[in-house]
Amino acid sequence: MVKGVLHVLSVNELALEIFENLAEYAEEFNAAYHELDNGARIIDCGVSTRGGYAAGRAFTEICMGGLGEVNFRMANIKDFPIPFIDVFTDFPSISCLGAQKAGWTIKHNNYFAMGSGPARALPLKPKHTYEVIEYEDDFDSAVIALESDHLPNGEVMEKIAEDCHIDVSNVCAVVAPTASIVGSIQVAGRCVETAIYKLNELHFDTRKVVAAFGCAPLPPVRGPKLAMGVTNDATIYHGRIMLTIKAPEIKDYLEKIPSNKSKGYGKPFNEIFKEAGYDFYKIDTSLFSPAEVVINEISQGVVYHCGAVNPDVTLKSFGLI
């Protein structure tokens, strides 16, 4: 148990409502619904299906445990029209760290996926995250989002159920590869999460963030080799975040929040990754941050600004210049 845990909101219960709608109308979402022999349920949002904007919105809102809302709009980066994702939440700490964070690596036999979403709040993956936000879920179903180019089989779903301490028939998964429309949307949809994650890494109490809004350009689908870099660049170089915070001490963290303070900043992520010999441990982790942040500190009524967008690197990553 997590000390002082908040039980009022169940991220799995809220996400399950979105999952059920997606399952019932899967064809309208360009998705495919599957029920396995053991009763586990899976929605393919891009492995063998087209997916799309509607599926991407649902996938992202599931990732946020039903405590965030997603919309799309068109805007320009210099002279180029680009679709943008807008994300907001009134529960930043729970929705971003307690659900959306990709904090669970799913490995079983030959299957591998990055796991995110509200299912993490049942086995507390990772436990430290839930200790610092004092949250855990208590629900008889688990909804997990898997970033993978393969659908999980029954054994994988059994393993997830075992870790969540629930029956496998109550495990629900949405799946999409990074190199897909839904993959691009759900990664760009983590723009707010990167800011909350960064504050947490700086040991700021993210429970003092009372509301958050963010936007990022939706990266084009450029194939499996480029997908990871392109999707991350959307936030690193063009993610813009507005945080409402009740904590005067936030002024001491400002210069450490934006991505341009990272040693690796200034090149598309795929170039940085290549120079690091494709070794993640050689990359400055502070790079995984939003480009620009505005903070309204409401106890003193002040507004802070840090960072800046980088249109040139964004467009280079997107293959437009």
Secondary structure, DSSP 4 states (H G I P E B T S, - for coil): --TT-B-S--HHHHHHHHHHHHHHTGGGGT-EEEE-TTS-EEEESSSSS---HHHHHHHHHHHTTT-EEEEEEEEEETTEEEEEEEEEES-HIIIIIIIIS--EEEEETTEEEEEESGGGGTTTSSHHHHHHHTB----S-EEEEEE-SS---HHHHHHHHHHHTS-GGGEEEEEE-SSSHHHHHHHHTTHHHHHHHHHHHTT--GGGEEEEEEEEEPPP---HHHHHHHHHHHHHHH-EEEEEE--GGGGGTGGGSSGGGSTTTTS-HHHHHHHTTT-GGGS-GGGSS-SEEEEEETTTTEEEEEE---HHHHHHHTT--
